[in-house]
Amino acid sequence: IEEDTIVFPVVDDGVYQPKTKKTRAAYDNLLILIQQPLPGQPLAGQPLSTVRFVADKILEILKNDAVNDRDKKINIEMLLDRIPNNVF
């Protein structure tokens, strides 16, 4: 692994710690997505620690191979509100 692909994890309140630039960018995009000020978006304006906690829960849901995609979407919507299929 080349040095420039490694990102040292930031110690924060969350469980997930990105280890590469690619996963850091994906995680940052997830944080941005779930805190957008959209109608019905419960995380808009919430502290970053709360957003990170929810992001960690979303990642747990997505990584669970025992659950199908439809149920994953339902579980995530219980945290966030409705998610358009193209966003999911």
Secondary structure, 3 states (H helix, E strand, C coil): CCHHHECCCCCCCCCCCCCEHHHHHHHHHHHHHHCCCCCCCCCCCCCHHHHHHHHHHHHHHHHCCCCCHHHHHHHHHHHHCCCCCCCC
